[in-house]
Amino acid sequence: MWDAQGKQYLDFSGSAGVNFIGHGVESIVSAMTSQARSLEFVHLSQFTTPIAEQYASELLEFAGDNFRGGAVYFTCGGSEAIDTALKLARQYQVEIGNFGRSQIISRTQSYHGATLGAMAISSSKRPREMFRPMVREFASVPGPYPYRCPYECSDSCNNCGSLYAQEVEAAIAAAEQKVAAIILEPVSGAAVGAVVPPAGYLERVIEICRQAEVLMIADEVMTGTGRTGRNFAIHHWGLAPDILVTAKGLASGYAPLGAVLISAKVVEAIAYGSGSFVHGFTYSSHPISLAAGRATLKHVRSLNLVEAADSDAQETTAAKLKAGLLKLRTLDAVGDVRGIGLLWAVEFVSDRGAKTPFPGADNFSGKVAQAALERGLLVYPVQGCIDGEAGDHILIAPPAVISPEQIAWALEQLASAIEEASA
Ligand SMILES: Cc1ncc(COP(=O)(O)O)c(C=O)c1O
Protein backbone atom coordinates (compact mmCIF):
# COMPACT_ATOMS: atom_id res chain seq x y z
CA MET A 1 0.00 0.00 0.00
CA TRP A 2 1.11 3.58 -0.61
CA ASP A 3 -0.05 6.67 1.25
CA ALA A 4 -0.71 10.12 -0.23
CA GLN A 5 3.01 10.99 0.06
CA GLY A 6 4.00 7.84 -1.83
CA LYS A 7 5.41 6.08 1.26
CA GLN A 8 5.19 2.32 0.86
CA TYR A 9 3.72 -0.04 3.48
CA LEU A 10 3.47 -3.79 3.81
CA ASP A 11 0.07 -4.82 5.20
CA PHE A 12 1.18 -7.34 7.86
CA SER A 13 -2.19 -7.37 9.64
CA GLY A 14 -4.53 -7.58 6.63
CA SER A 15 -5.71 -4.09 7.64
CA ALA A 16 -7.64 -5.39 10.72
CA GLY A 17 -7.66 -9.11 9.93
CA VAL A 18 -9.74 -8.30 6.85
CA ASN A 19 -7.65 -8.78 3.74
CA PHE A 20 -6.91 -12.44 2.99
CA ILE A 21 -6.33 -12.36 -0.79
CA GLY A 22 -4.09 -9.29 -1.18
CA HIS A 23 -4.87 -5.81 -2.41
CA GLY A 24 -5.75 -4.84 -5.98
CA VAL A 25 -7.04 -8.19 -7.29
CA GLU A 26 -8.51 -7.34 -10.68
CA SER A 27 -10.96 -10.26 -10.90
CA ILE A 28 -12.82 -9.02 -7.82
CA VAL A 29 -13.17 -5.54 -9.27
CA SER A 30 -14.43 -7.00 -12.58
CA ALA A 31 -17.00 -9.19 -10.83
CA MET A 32 -18.33 -6.18 -8.90
CA THR A 33 -18.42 -4.01 -12.01
CA SER A 34 -20.25 -6.54 -14.09
CA GLN A 35 -22.76 -7.16 -11.29
CA ALA A 36 -23.37 -3.41 -11.02
CA ARG A 37 -23.99 -3.30 -14.79
CA SER A 38 -26.51 -6.14 -14.75
CA LEU A 39 -28.31 -5.45 -11.45
CA GLU A 40 -27.23 -3.04 -8.75
CA PHE A 41 -30.01 -3.58 -6.19
CA VAL A 42 -33.41 -5.01 -5.45
CA HIS A 43 -35.17 -5.15 -2.11
CA LEU A 44 -35.28 -8.64 -0.61
CA SER A 45 -38.96 -8.29 0.23
CA GLN A 46 -39.67 -8.20 -3.51
CA PHE A 47 -37.03 -10.38 -5.22
CA THR A 48 -34.24 -12.79 -4.63
CA THR A 49 -31.31 -12.65 -7.08
CA PRO A 50 -29.20 -15.24 -8.92
CA ILE A 51 -26.02 -13.94 -7.24
CA ALA A 52 -27.57 -14.40 -3.76
CA GLU A 53 -28.79 -17.92 -4.53
CA GLN A 54 -25.55 -19.10 -6.18
CA TYR A 55 -23.22 -17.56 -3.63
CA ALA A 56 -25.26 -18.81 -0.65
CA SER A 57 -25.11 -22.39 -1.90
CA GLU A 58 -21.36 -22.13 -2.59
CA LEU A 59 -20.76 -20.74 0.89
CA LEU A 60 -22.80 -23.47 2.57
CA GLU A 61 -20.81 -26.07 0.67
CA PHE A 62 -17.55 -24.34 1.70
CA ALA A 63 -18.73 -24.57 5.33
CA GLY A 64 -19.10 -28.36 5.10
CA ASP A 65 -21.62 -31.04 6.02
CA ASN A 66 -22.90 -29.32 9.15
CA PHE A 67 -24.58 -26.65 7.03
CA ARG A 68 -26.14 -28.97 4.46
CA GLY A 69 -29.79 -27.97 4.07
CA GLY A 70 -29.06 -24.70 5.85
CA ALA A 71 -29.44 -21.09 4.79
CA VAL A 72 -27.41 -17.88 4.67
CA TYR A 73 -28.39 -14.40 5.79
CA PHE A 74 -26.11 -11.76 4.23
CA THR A 75 -25.33 -8.45 5.95
CA CYS A 76 -23.01 -5.49 5.46
CA GLY A 77 -20.45 -6.58 8.06
CA GLY A 78 -19.66 -8.39 11.29
CA SER A 79 -21.73 -6.44 13.84
CA GLU A 80 -24.92 -6.65 11.77
CA ALA A 81 -24.33 -10.36 11.31
CA ILE A 82 -23.82 -10.85 15.07
CA ASP A 83 -27.07 -9.02 15.85
CA THR A 84 -28.81 -11.17 13.25
CA ALA A 85 -27.47 -14.35 14.88
CA LEU A 86 -28.63 -13.26 18.35
CA LYS A 87 -32.13 -12.58 17.09
CA LEU A 88 -32.16 -15.87 15.21
CA ALA A 89 -31.23 -17.74 18.39
CA ARG A 90 -34.05 -16.07 20.29
CA GLN A 91 -36.58 -16.73 17.53
CA TYR A 92 -35.48 -20.38 17.29
CA GLN A 93 -36.17 -20.85 21.01
CA VAL A 94 -39.58 -19.19 20.73
CA GLU A 95 -40.46 -21.34 17.68
CA ILE A 96 -39.77 -24.55 19.60
CA GLY A 97 -41.73 -23.37 22.64
CA ASN A 98 -38.86 -22.23 24.89
CA PHE A 99 -40.40 -18.79 25.43
CA GLY A 100 -38.32 -18.02 28.52
CA ARG A 101 -34.98 -18.39 26.75
CA SER A 102 -33.57 -15.00 25.84
CA GLN A 103 -30.12 -14.80 27.45
CA ILE A 104 -26.86 -15.10 25.57
CA ILE A 105 -23.73 -16.31 27.36
CA SER A 106 -20.47 -14.97 26.00
CA ARG A 107 -16.88 -15.09 27.14
CA THR A 108 -15.11 -12.58 29.32
CA GLN A 109 -12.63 -10.76 27.12
CA SER A 110 -14.44 -11.03 23.82
CA TYR A 111 -15.27 -8.54 21.12
CA HIS A 112 -18.29 -9.23 18.93
CA GLY A 113 -18.96 -5.81 17.42
CA ALA A 114 -19.95 -2.19 17.86
CA THR A 115 -23.74 -2.16 17.54
CA LEU A 116 -25.66 -2.13 20.82
CA GLY A 117 -26.70 -5.78 20.40
CA ALA A 118 -23.17 -6.97 19.68
CA MET A 119 -21.81 -4.78 22.47
CA ALA A 120 -24.23 -6.28 24.98
CA ILE A 121 -22.52 -9.64 24.55
CA SER A 122 -18.96 -8.28 24.19
CA SER A 123 -17.33 -8.48 27.58
CA SER A 124 -14.16 -6.66 26.69
CA LYS A 125 -14.22 -3.49 28.87
CA ARG A 126 -12.48 -0.87 26.78
CA PRO A 127 -14.91 -0.50 23.87
CA ARG A 128 -18.03 -0.66 26.02
CA GLU A 129 -17.51 0.94 29.43
CA MET A 130 -19.24 4.24 28.58
CA PHE A 131 -22.18 2.49 26.90
CA ARG A 132 -22.69 -0.23 29.51
CA PRO A 133 -25.78 1.46 31.04
CA MET A 134 -27.48 1.31 27.64
CA VAL A 135 -27.25 -2.43 27.07
CA ARG A 136 -28.67 -5.51 28.74
CA GLU A 137 -26.06 -7.49 30.63
CA PHE A 138 -25.80 -11.27 30.43
CA ALA A 139 -23.41 -13.66 32.12
CA SER A 140 -19.96 -14.22 30.68
CA VAL A 141 -17.47 -17.00 31.36
CA PRO A 142 -13.67 -17.01 31.21
CA GLY A 143 -12.20 -18.36 27.99
CA PRO A 144 -8.91 -20.19 27.55
CA TYR A 145 -5.74 -18.11 28.01
CA PRO A 146 -2.85 -20.60 28.26
CA TYR A 147 -0.17 -17.92 28.80
CA ARG A 148 -2.00 -16.70 31.92
CA CYS A 149 -4.00 -19.75 32.91
CA PRO A 150 -6.49 -18.96 35.72
CA TYR A 151 -6.09 -22.56 36.95
CA GLU A 152 -2.33 -21.99 37.19
CA CYS A 153 -1.38 -25.03 35.15
CA SER A 154 2.17 -25.52 33.96
CA ASP A 155 1.53 -27.27 30.65
CA SER A 156 0.00 -24.49 28.48
CA CYS A 157 -3.52 -25.62 29.38
CA ASN A 158 -3.13 -29.01 27.70
CA ASN A 159 -5.41 -30.48 30.35
CA CYS A 160 -7.54 -27.43 31.19
CA GLY A 161 -10.17 -27.87 28.44
CA SER A 162 -12.71 -29.52 30.74
CA LEU A 163 -12.18 -26.88 33.49
CA TYR A 164 -12.97 -24.03 31.09
CA ALA A 165 -15.96 -26.01 29.79
CA GLN A 166 -17.25 -26.46 33.37
CA GLU A 167 -17.54 -22.66 33.61
CA VAL A 168 -19.96 -22.76 30.66
CA GLU A 169 -21.96 -25.57 32.25
CA ALA A 170 -22.19 -23.66 35.56
CA ALA A 171 -23.30 -20.42 33.85
CA ILE A 172 -26.03 -22.23 31.90
CA ALA A 173 -27.25 -23.93 35.08
CA ALA A 174 -27.22 -20.67 37.05
CA ALA A 175 -29.43 -19.02 34.42
CA GLU A 176 -32.18 -21.60 35.07
CA GLN A 177 -33.35 -22.43 31.53
CA LYS A 178 -33.17 -18.83 30.35
CA VAL A 179 -30.19 -19.21 28.02
CA ALA A 180 -30.95 -19.12 24.28
CA ALA A 181 -27.37 -19.43 23.04
CA ILE A 182 -23.70 -19.21 23.80
CA ILE A 183 -21.46 -17.19 21.50
CA LEU A 184 -17.72 -17.68 21.21
CA GLU A 185 -14.84 -17.26 18.81
CA PRO A 186 -13.28 -20.72 18.20
CA VAL A 187 -9.90 -18.95 18.02
CA SER A 188 -10.00 -15.64 19.90
CA GLY A 189 -9.34 -12.72 17.59
CA ALA A 190 -8.46 -9.21 18.65
CA ALA A 191 -9.51 -9.00 22.32
CA VAL A 192 -7.22 -11.68 23.81
CA GLY A 193 -5.13 -12.16 20.70
CA ALA A 194 -5.13 -15.35 18.66
CA VAL A 195 -5.66 -17.83 21.49
CA VAL A 196 -6.00 -21.42 20.29
CA PRO A 197 -8.19 -23.36 22.76
CA PRO A 198 -6.91 -26.51 24.49
CA ALA A 199 -7.90 -29.89 23.12
CA GLY A 200 -11.34 -31.04 24.14
CA TYR A 201 -12.64 -27.63 25.24
CA LEU A 202 -14.83 -26.69 22.29
CA GLU A 203 -16.00 -30.27 21.82
CA ARG A 204 -17.15 -30.38 25.45
CA VAL A 205 -18.82 -26.95 25.26
CA ILE A 206 -20.90 -28.00 22.28
CA GLU A 207 -21.92 -31.20 24.10
CA ILE A 208 -23.03 -29.13 27.11
CA CYS A 209 -25.03 -26.83 24.83
CA ARG A 210 -26.81 -29.76 23.13
CA GLN A 211 -27.77 -31.28 26.49
CA ALA A 212 -29.14 -27.95 27.74
CA GLU A 213 -31.02 -27.03 24.49
CA VAL A 214 -28.74 -24.01 24.14
CA LEU A 215 -27.63 -23.01 20.63
CA MET A 216 -23.97 -22.51 19.83
CA ILE A 217 -23.03 -19.48 17.76
CA ALA A 218 -19.49 -19.52 16.39
CA ASP A 219 -18.19 -16.00 15.78
CA GLU A 220 -15.84 -16.44 12.83
CA VAL A 221 -15.88 -12.80 11.76
CA MET A 222 -12.09 -12.79 11.96
CA THR A 223 -11.25 -16.48 11.60
CA GLY A 224 -13.52 -17.39 8.67
CA THR A 225 -12.69 -17.92 4.99
CA GLY A 226 -9.34 -19.58 5.46
CA ARG A 227 -7.59 -17.29 7.96
CA THR A 228 -6.61 -20.15 10.33
CA GLY A 229 -5.69 -22.67 7.64
CA ARG A 230 -9.12 -24.31 7.41
CA ASN A 231 -12.19 -23.05 5.53
CA PHE A 232 -13.56 -22.10 8.94
CA ALA A 233 -11.77 -22.45 12.30
CA ILE A 234 -14.46 -24.88 13.53
CA HIS A 235 -13.04 -27.41 11.07
CA HIS A 236 -9.89 -27.80 13.22
CA TRP A 237 -12.07 -29.57 15.79
CA GLY A 238 -14.87 -30.95 13.61
CA LEU A 239 -17.38 -28.73 15.43
CA ALA A 240 -20.99 -28.40 14.36
CA PRO A 241 -22.27 -25.03 15.61
CA ASP A 242 -25.94 -24.18 15.04
CA ILE A 243 -25.09 -20.75 13.67
CA LEU A 244 -21.82 -19.40 12.26
CA VAL A 245 -21.12 -15.71 11.76
CA THR A 246 -18.46 -14.53 9.37
CA ALA A 247 -17.36 -11.26 7.72
CA LYS A 248 -13.91 -9.64 7.27
CA GLY A 249 -12.14 -12.13 4.93
CA LEU A 250 -15.41 -13.06 3.24
CA ALA A 251 -15.04 -10.26 0.70
CA SER A 252 -11.49 -9.42 1.87
CA GLY A 253 -12.39 -5.74 2.19
CA TYR A 254 -13.39 -5.27 -1.46
CA ALA A 255 -16.97 -4.60 -0.33
CA PRO A 256 -18.83 -4.47 3.00
CA LEU A 257 -20.06 -8.01 3.61
CA GLY A 258 -21.00 -10.32 6.47
CA ALA A 259 -22.89 -13.59 6.55
CA VAL A 260 -24.80 -15.72 9.03
CA LEU A 261 -24.69 -19.39 8.17
CA ILE A 262 -27.67 -21.16 9.66
CA SER A 263 -27.90 -24.92 10.16
CA ALA A 264 -30.92 -26.89 8.95
CA LYS A 265 -32.16 -27.40 12.53
CA VAL A 266 -32.64 -23.65 13.00
CA VAL A 267 -33.94 -23.00 9.47
CA GLU A 268 -36.53 -25.77 9.81
CA ALA A 269 -37.75 -24.61 13.22
CA ILE A 270 -38.61 -21.26 11.66
CA ALA A 271 -39.75 -22.53 8.26
CA TYR A 272 -42.16 -25.09 9.77
CA GLY A 273 -43.05 -22.74 12.64
CA SER A 274 -44.04 -19.14 12.07
CA GLY A 275 -42.64 -19.26 8.53
CA SER A 276 -40.41 -16.19 8.50
CA PHE A 277 -37.52 -14.65 10.37
CA VAL A 278 -38.62 -11.39 12.00
CA HIS A 279 -35.65 -9.32 10.89
CA GLY A 280 -34.42 -7.31 7.93
CA PHE A 281 -31.87 -4.78 6.71
CA THR A 282 -32.44 -2.76 3.54
CA TYR A 283 -28.97 -3.72 2.35
CA SER A 284 -29.09 -7.43 3.17
CA SER A 285 -27.75 -9.42 0.20
CA HIS A 286 -26.55 -6.35 -1.68
CA PRO A 287 -25.71 -7.74 -5.15
CA ILE A 288 -22.43 -5.83 -5.57
CA SER A 289 -21.13 -6.95 -2.17
CA LEU A 290 -22.19 -10.50 -2.95
CA ALA A 291 -20.36 -10.35 -6.29
CA ALA A 292 -17.22 -9.32 -4.37
CA GLY A 293 -17.70 -12.17 -1.88
CA ARG A 294 -18.37 -14.77 -4.54
CA ALA A 295 -15.34 -13.72 -6.59
CA THR A 296 -13.21 -13.73 -3.41
CA LEU A 297 -14.26 -17.30 -2.63
CA LYS A 298 -13.42 -18.36 -6.19
CA HIS A 299 -10.02 -16.66 -5.91
CA VAL A 300 -9.30 -18.28 -2.52
CA ARG A 301 -10.06 -21.68 -4.02
CA SER A 302 -8.23 -21.27 -7.30
CA LEU A 303 -5.03 -20.04 -5.60
CA ASN A 304 -5.29 -22.65 -2.78
CA LEU A 305 -5.05 -19.87 -0.21
CA VAL A 306 -6.58 -21.92 2.62
CA GLU A 307 -3.77 -24.44 2.15
CA ALA A 308 -1.22 -21.57 2.13
CA ALA A 309 -2.65 -20.46 5.50
CA ASP A 310 -2.10 -23.85 7.18
CA SER A 311 0.69 -23.28 9.69
CA ASP A 312 0.99 -26.97 10.59
CA ALA A 313 1.69 -28.17 7.05
CA GLN A 314 5.23 -28.25 5.63
CA GLU A 315 6.72 -25.22 3.87
CA THR A 316 3.49 -23.25 3.56
CA THR A 317 3.33 -19.45 3.80
CA ALA A 318 1.81 -19.78 7.27
CA ALA A 319 4.47 -22.28 8.43
CA LYS A 320 7.17 -19.79 7.43
CA LEU A 321 5.40 -16.98 9.24
CA LYS A 322 5.01 -19.14 12.35
CA ALA A 323 8.69 -20.14 12.39
CA GLY A 324 9.77 -16.51 12.04
CA LEU A 325 7.36 -15.17 14.66
CA LEU A 326 8.41 -17.79 17.23
CA LYS A 327 11.96 -16.43 17.02
CA LEU A 328 10.70 -13.12 18.43
CA ARG A 329 10.41 -14.92 21.80
CA THR A 330 14.06 -14.14 22.39
CA LEU A 331 13.32 -10.40 22.70
CA ASP A 332 13.09 -9.12 26.28
CA ALA A 333 9.71 -7.42 25.80
CA VAL A 334 8.05 -10.45 24.20
CA GLY A 335 6.16 -12.61 26.70
CA ASP A 336 4.18 -14.83 24.34
CA VAL A 337 3.79 -15.56 20.65
CA ARG A 338 0.61 -17.50 19.89
CA GLY A 339 -1.75 -18.25 17.07
CA ILE A 340 -2.57 -20.53 14.20
CA GLY A 341 -2.63 -20.25 10.44
CA LEU A 342 -2.25 -16.63 9.44
CA LEU A 343 -3.62 -15.24 12.71
CA TRP A 344 -0.97 -14.53 15.35
CA ALA A 345 -0.48 -12.35 18.39
CA VAL A 346 2.66 -11.13 20.12
CA GLU A 347 2.02 -10.25 23.78
CA PHE A 348 4.40 -7.81 25.45
CA VAL A 349 5.61 -7.79 29.06
CA SER A 350 7.98 -5.61 31.06
CA ASP A 351 9.27 -8.64 33.04
CA ARG A 352 9.26 -12.02 31.33
CA GLY A 353 9.76 -14.12 34.47
CA ALA A 354 6.84 -12.51 36.30
CA LYS A 355 4.82 -11.93 33.08
CA THR A 356 4.30 -8.33 34.23
CA PRO A 357 2.35 -6.23 31.73
CA PHE A 358 3.46 -2.74 30.78
CA PRO A 359 1.49 0.05 32.49
CA GLY A 360 -1.55 0.82 30.31
CA ALA A 361 -0.62 4.50 30.10
CA ASP A 362 2.64 3.54 28.33
CA ASN A 363 0.59 2.29 25.36
CA PHE A 364 3.39 -0.14 24.57
CA SER A 365 1.59 -1.92 21.71
CA GLY A 366 0.73 1.48 20.21
CA LYS A 367 4.41 2.42 20.38
CA VAL A 368 5.43 -0.79 18.61
CA ALA A 369 2.81 -0.17 15.91
CA GLN A 370 4.03 3.41 15.45
CA ALA A 371 7.68 2.35 15.22
CA ALA A 372 6.66 -0.34 12.69
CA LEU A 373 4.60 2.15 10.67
CA GLU A 374 7.64 4.43 10.41
CA ARG A 375 9.52 1.47 8.93
CA GLY A 376 6.73 0.84 6.42
CA LEU A 377 5.10 -2.07 8.26
CA LEU A 378 1.43 -2.13 9.29
CA VAL A 379 0.46 -4.13 12.40
CA TYR A 380 -2.66 -4.05 14.59
CA PRO A 381 -2.04 -2.90 18.21
CA VAL A 382 -4.48 -3.91 20.98
CA GLN A 383 -4.55 -3.19 24.72
CA GLY A 384 -6.43 -4.96 27.51
CA CYS A 385 -5.84 -8.66 26.73
CA ILE A 386 -5.47 -9.60 30.41
CA ASP A 387 -8.59 -8.11 31.96
CA GLY A 388 -9.91 -5.50 29.59
CA GLU A 389 -7.47 -2.87 30.90
CA ALA A 390 -4.01 -4.37 31.33
CA GLY A 391 -1.98 -6.17 28.70
CA ASP A 392 -0.53 -5.22 25.33
CA HIS A 393 -0.33 -7.23 22.16
CA ILE A 394 -0.22 -6.80 18.42
CA LEU A 395 -2.11 -8.86 15.91
CA ILE A 396 -0.36 -10.23 12.83
CA ALA A 397 -2.70 -11.39 10.06
CA PRO A 398 -1.20 -10.86 6.61
CA PRO A 399 -2.90 -11.70 3.34
CA ALA A 400 -2.17 -15.31 2.30
CA VAL A 401 -0.31 -14.09 -0.81
CA ILE A 402 2.56 -12.64 1.25
CA SER A 403 5.91 -13.93 -0.10
CA PRO A 404 8.70 -15.54 1.99
CA GLU A 405 10.89 -12.49 1.24
CA GLN A 406 8.17 -10.14 2.48
CA ILE A 407 7.74 -12.25 5.65
CA ALA A 408 11.50 -12.11 6.34
CA TRP A 409 11.61 -8.34 5.76
CA ALA A 410 8.50 -7.74 7.90
CA LEU A 411 9.89 -9.77 10.82
CA GLU A 412 13.16 -7.82 10.75
CA GLN A 413 11.23 -4.54 10.86
CA LEU A 414 8.99 -5.84 13.63
CA ALA A 415 11.92 -6.94 15.80
CA SER A 416 13.57 -3.56 15.45
CA ALA A 417 10.25 -1.76 16.14
CA ILE A 418 9.85 -3.79 19.38
CA GLU A 419 13.41 -2.93 20.38
CA GLU A 420 12.84 0.75 19.68
CA ALA A 421 9.64 0.75 21.78
CA SER A 422 11.46 -1.04 24.64
CA ALA A 423 14.28 1.51 24.59
C1 LIG B 1 -14.67 -11.55 16.36
C2 LIG B 1 -15.36 -10.34 15.84
N1 LIG B 1 -16.71 -10.29 15.82
C3 LIG B 1 -17.37 -9.23 15.34
C4 LIG B 1 -16.71 -8.11 14.88
C5 LIG B 1 -17.48 -6.94 14.35
O1 LIG B 1 -17.34 -6.86 12.96
P1 LIG B 1 -17.48 -5.47 12.19
O2 LIG B 1 -16.37 -4.58 12.65
O3 LIG B 1 -17.39 -5.86 10.74
O4 LIG B 1 -18.82 -4.91 12.50
C6 LIG B 1 -15.31 -8.10 14.89
C7 LIG B 1 -14.56 -6.92 14.41
O5 LIG B 1 -13.41 -6.75 14.63
C8 LIG B 1 -14.63 -9.24 15.36
O6 LIG B 1 -13.28 -9.29 15.39
The ligand as an SDF file (V2000), in Angstrom:
LIG
                    3D

 16 16  0  0  0  0  0  0  0  0999 V2000
  -14.6690  -11.5480   16.3580 C   0  0  0  0  0  0  0  0  0  0  0  0
  -15.3650  -10.3370   15.8360 C   0  0  0  0  0  0  0  0  0  0  0  0
  -16.7070  -10.2870   15.8170 N   0  0  0  0  0  0  0  0  0  0  0  0
  -17.3740   -9.2250   15.3440 C   0  0  0  0  0  0  0  0  0  0  0  0
  -16.7110   -8.1070   14.8780 C   0  0  0  0  0  0  0  0  0  0  0  0
  -17.4850   -6.9410   14.3480 C   0  0  0  0  0  0  0  0  0  0  0  0
  -17.3400   -6.8610   12.9620 O   0  0  0  0  0  0  0  0  0  0  0  0
  -17.4840   -5.4660   12.1880 P   0  0  0  0  0  0  0  0  0  0  0  0
  -16.3700   -4.5780   12.6520 O   0  0  0  0  0  0  0  0  0  0  0  0
  -17.3880   -5.8650   10.7380 O   0  0  0  0  0  0  0  0  0  0  0  0
  -18.8220   -4.9060   12.5040 O   0  0  0  0  0  0  0  0  0  0  0  0
  -15.3120   -8.1040   14.8870 C   0  0  0  0  0  0  0  0  0  0  0  0
  -14.5630   -6.9240   14.4070 C   0  0  0  0  0  0  0  0  0  0  0  0
  -13.4060   -6.7530   14.6300 O   0  0  0  0  0  0  0  0  0  0  0  0
  -14.6260   -9.2390   15.3620 C   0  0  0  0  0  0  0  0  0  0  0  0
  -13.2810   -9.2920   15.3920 O   0  0  0  0  0  0  0  0  0  0  0  0
  1  2  1  0
  2  3  1  0
  2 15  2  0
  3  4  2  0
  4  5  1  0
  5  6  1  0
  5 12  2  0
  6  7  1  0
  7  8  1  0
  8  9  2  0
  8 10  1  0
  8 11  1  0
 12 13  1  0
 12 15  1  0
 13 14  2  0
 15 16  1  0
M  END
$$$$
